[in-house]
Amino acid sequence: MNIFWALMLAASSTFGGDQAAQTQGTNQHASLESIMNRVAIQGQMHSTQVDADNPPAKIDPQTNAPKVKGVYVTAYSAGGSRMTTLLDLLDKTELNAMVIDLKDDAGYITYKTENPELKKMGSPQKFIGDIDKLMTRLKKHDVYPIARIVVFKDSVLAKKHPELSFVKSNGQVWSNGKGDNFVNPYKKEVWDYNIALAKEAAAKGFKEIQFDYVRFPEGFENHENELKFEKDDKSRVDVIAEFVQYARKELAPLGVRVSVDIFGYAASVPAAEGIGQDFAKISENVDVISPMVYPSHYSTGWYGVNDPDKNPYITIKGSMKDTLKKLDPLGEQKPIIRPWIQDFTASWLGGGHYIQYGKKEVDEQIRAMKEMGVDEYLLWNATNRYTSNANF
């Protein structure tokens, strides 16, 4: 059937009828719009050349997506008993999404993939025992599923394939002060590995791919000249922006959104050339941008307060002002703003510099965002223990 007439036939069922039919019609219209956008995206992406200075016009591959209010879920939680508690939380609140680790901070793929390319490059584990069963469970509870993929922080890939990493003069793979290894953003093999995993996630039913650690290591500029690695004449900022653009080119035709996590303070400063992150340049190439605006991660003096952690409303309000100031000039290239906010207690800040986080503190962050017109957000707690009685 001709695609035009197929779309018109689908559209014709949305007119007339009672309220239930009209609701169904609204949903069908959104689905139809998504289908039409996907057709447009496929044509656009086929002719698009990846270029950091020329991002393709934004076409949303998923116009029927909900306003996302989600929580972070480790692979251990997703594959273990805590998942029952987390699903109960979403069933009983306005929370509706989960960001689930599919490649974690160490670089492990968190489920047993049968993809030979992924097996060759990575080290699939069975943290999530049955990924298909998990997806069925999420669908049953009407959870919007987001796959988190940690990209360039990848000790597994760096050690397995040192040629894709940064190597010291003694032949050892370079690691940062915490013992973490990173892989080289200049290497397209690294891009394709992560995107292959993202494509498999999309095939499994994830609606969005969230890329984290889309950057060079912190302080990389201080070590660059001591390390052996392949690179071309592109700047670090352009390389990172082009990875994101390439990822969206590959994934948008599949009907999934692409999101990126980024340091919250990146909205308040010029481009971070050292790690290759330019807030605006990344944002114009993604569907969703998720600045990590945890009050505990801002130092003394930010937004006029001595202890940002003790002032969640002021800190979030200030960060959202900076974010909007940075992104509003992008016009139609502006992505959805969906910040990561704090639902944990930062006791490591030391006595007098932190407060216990609970309902009041979570509510204040949400209120600050709402006042700035930001109505999507994600809650972070590394142990996946969330405040259940907040005003989500």
N, C-alpha and C positions, 0 to 999 in steps of 0.2 A: 504493500500500500504506500502511496506517495506520502512523505513525511508531513506535508502540509495538511492533507486530508485526515491523516491519523490524529494530528493535533486538534483539528477542528471537531472531529468526532468526540474526542475526549472533552473538549470544551463545552459541547452542546449539552452534556449531561449535568452541567452546573446550574442551569437556569430553571426557575420555577420551583414549585413544591413548598412543603411546610418548612418550619424552622430547622428541623433535623436535616432535611434535604438541603437547605441553604447552608447549614454548617458543613455538611459533606461537600457541597459545592465549593465553599471557600477553601477547604482543604484540597479539593481536586484542582482548583485554580492555581493554588500555590505549587502543587506538584507539576501541573502543566507548565507553569512559568519556569520551574527548575529544569524540566525537559527541554524547553525551548532555549534556555540559557546554555544547557549542555551542548546542544547542537551548534549554537553560536560559538561556544568556547572551542569546540573541536575544530571549527574552521579557523578561528583566530590563532589557536596554538600551533596549528599545522604550518602557518606562515610566519610565526614569530621567531626571530633570532634572539638568543639570550644576550642582553646588553644592559649593564647596570644603569646606564644613563637613559635608557628608553624602555621603561616598564610598559607592558601591554595594558590596554584599558581594562578596568575592573568589570568583570561579569560574574555575579554570584552563582556558583554551581549548585547552591542549595538554598533557594529562597524560602523553602518551607521549614527551615531549621527553627527551633524554639529560641526564646531568650534564655541563654544558658546561665544557670547558676549551679556550679558543680563543686566537686571535691576531688582531691588527689588520692589515688589508690595505688599502693605498691602491688607488684606482682604476687608477693606473698599473701597480701590481704585478698586479692582477687581470686587466688587459688586456694584460700583457706577458710577457716570458720568465721573470720571477721567479716566476710562478705555478707553474711546474714544480717549482721548489725548495721552495716552500711546501707544495704537495700531497705531495711526497715526505716532508717533515717530518711531516705529519699521518699519512701512511701508516705511518711507522715508529715513532711514539710514541703516547702516550695522548691527545694533543691531538686534538680532534674537531670544532672549529668555527672559522669565519672571520667576522670583523666587517668588512664591505666598504663602503667609501664609496660611497653613491649620491647624496648631496649633500654636497660637501666644505666645508672651512672657509672658502673664498671664496664659497661659494654656488652653485657650478656643479653642475648635474645631470651625472653622470659618464658617461651613455650617451645615445644618440640616441632619445629617446622620441618617439612619434607622437601623444601626448596633447596636443590643442590648448590645454587649460587650463594644462598645465605649460610649454608653449612660450611662451604669453602672459606668464606670470609670471617664468619663469626663462630660463636660457641653456644648453640641453643641449649637452654636448660629446661627443666620441667617445673619451674616455679608455679606456672599455671598449668595444672595437670591436663585439662581438656579445654582448649580454647573455644571450640565450637559449642560445647555445653555452656561455657560462660556467656557467649554471645546470645544463646537462646534464653538464658536466665535474665540477662539485661533487657532483652526485648519484652519478655513477659512482664517486667516491672516498669516498662516504658522509660528506660534510662537512655539518655542520649550519650552514646559511647565515643570517647575521644582517645586515640592512641598516642601516648607520649613516647617519642623516640629521641634519646640523647645522641647527638650527632658526632661532634668532633672531640668530645671527651670520651675516649674509648680505649681503655687499657687492654682489652681483649684483642682488638684489631691491631693496635700498635705493637704488641708483643708477638702476635702471630705473623704480622707482615710489617717488619721494621721499615721497609722501603716506602711505606705509606705514612710514616711518622716522622719525627725529628730525631736525628741520631747525633750523639756526641762524638768527639774526636777519637774516643777509645772504642767506638763501635756500639756502645750501649744506647738503648732508647732513652731519650731525655724524659725526666719526670719533674713535676712541679714540687713545691715544698711539702705537699700533702701526699706525695707518692703517686699521683695520678698521671697517666699518660694521655697524650692527645694525638690525634691523627691530623694529617696535613690537608687543610681546606683547598689547597691548590690542586689536589689529586682528584680527577674526575672519577676514578675507581671508587673513592670514598663516597662521593655523591651518589653514584649509581647503587652502591650497596645499601645505603640508607633508604633510597627511594624504592628499591626492590622490596624492602621490608614494609615500607608504607603502602605499596601496591597490594601486598598480600594482606595487610591489615584492612584495606578497603574491601578486598574480596571477601574477607571474613565478616564484614558488616559494620566496621567502624565508620562513623560519619565525618570524622575530622581527624587530621594528622597534626599533632602538636610537636614541633621540633624544639628541642632544648639544647643548650650549649652550642648555639650556632655562632661560634666565635673562635678566635685563636686563644691560647692560654693567657691568663692575666700576666702582665709584665713581659710578654713575649718579646717586645722590642728590645729588652735588656739582654736577651739571650740569642737573638736571631743570628748574629754574626759568628757565634760559637758553634752553631749547629749545621748539620748537613741535611738538606731537604730540597726537593724540586720546587721551582717556582717560575713564574713568567713575569712579564713587566707590569701586570695589573697590581693595583694597590690592594692591601688587605681588605679595606672597606668594599671595594668593587667585587672582590672574590666572594665575600660573604653575601653580598646583595645578589650576585649572579647565581649562587647556589640556591637561594630562596626562590628566585625567579624561575630557575630550571625545575625545581621541585614542583612549583605550582603549575608549570607548563605540562608536566608529566601527570599530575594528580587531578587537576581540575576537570579534565574530560571524563574522569571516573565518577564525578558527582560528589567528591569530597572536598571539604574546605581545608585550607592550609593555614596553620597558626604558628606563631613563633613566640617563645619566651625571651624576655630581654630585661636587663637590669633596669630597675625603676628610675634610678638617677640619670639614665641615658637621655631621658626627656628634658633634663634640666641643664645639660652641658652640651658643648659641641660634639661632633663625632669622636668616638673613642678609637683613634687610629691604631693604637697598639693592638687591641683585640679585634679590630675590624668591624666594629658595630656602629653604624650610623642609624639612629632611631627612625628618621624619616625615610631613608633609602630602603631599609628593610620593610617598613610599614607599607610603602606603596606597592610592594610585591606580594603581600599576603592578604588573606581574607580577614584574619583576626590577629591582633597584636595583644600580647599579655605581659604588660610590664609587672615586674615583681616588686610591689610597693610595700613590702612588709615594714611597718614602722621601726622594728628592731634593727633594720639594715641601714638606717640613716644615722649619721653621726651627729655629735653635738653641734647645734647651730642651724641645722636644716630647718627651714620654715619658721625661724625665730624662736625655737624652743631648745632648751638645754638637753632634754631627754626625749627624743621623738617616740621611743617605745611607750612612754608614759602619756603620750598625747596622740592617740590614734586618729581622732577626728581631724585635728589640725594637720597632721602629717599627710593623711590621705587626701584631704581637701587641697593642700598645696601641690601634691604630686599630680593630681588630676588637672589642676590649672596649668601646670607645666606641660602635661601630656597633650592637652587640647591646644595649647599655644603652639606646640611643635607640629601637631598633625592637622589642625584645621586648614592650613594653607595648601594641603594636598588636594583639597576639593574632592572630586569624584574618585580619586585614588586613596582616599582615607579609609582605613580598615575599621572593622568593629573593634572597639576598645573593651577588652575583657581582662581586668587586672587580677593578679594573684594577691590575695589579702591574707592577713595573719590570723590563724586560729591555734596558736601555740604560745607558750611562755618562754621568753628569751632570758632565762636565768643566768646564762653565761655573761651577760652584760655586767653582772656584779651588783651588789647591794646598793639601793638608791637610784639605780639607773634603769630598772625594769619594773613592770607590774604583772600580776597574774592576769592572764587573758581568759575571758569567759564571755557571757552573753553581752554585757555592757560594752566591752571593747569591740566585739564583732559587730554589734549594732551600730556603734559610732562610725566604724569604717564604711558600712553599707549606707548609712545616712549621708556621709560625706560624698560618696560616689553619686548617690541619687540626686543630691543637690546640684551636682555638676552635670547631670544628664547622662550618667553612665549607669546602665541598668543590667549589665552582665558582669559576673565575677566568678572567681574560683577560690576556694578555701584551701590553704596548705597546712597540713600537719603531718610531719614525717612518719608518725606512728598511726596515722589515720583514725585518731580519736577526736571527734568533732563536737562542737557545742550544739546541742540538739534543740535548745529552746530560744535561739536567736530569731530575730524578726527578718527572716529570709524573704 
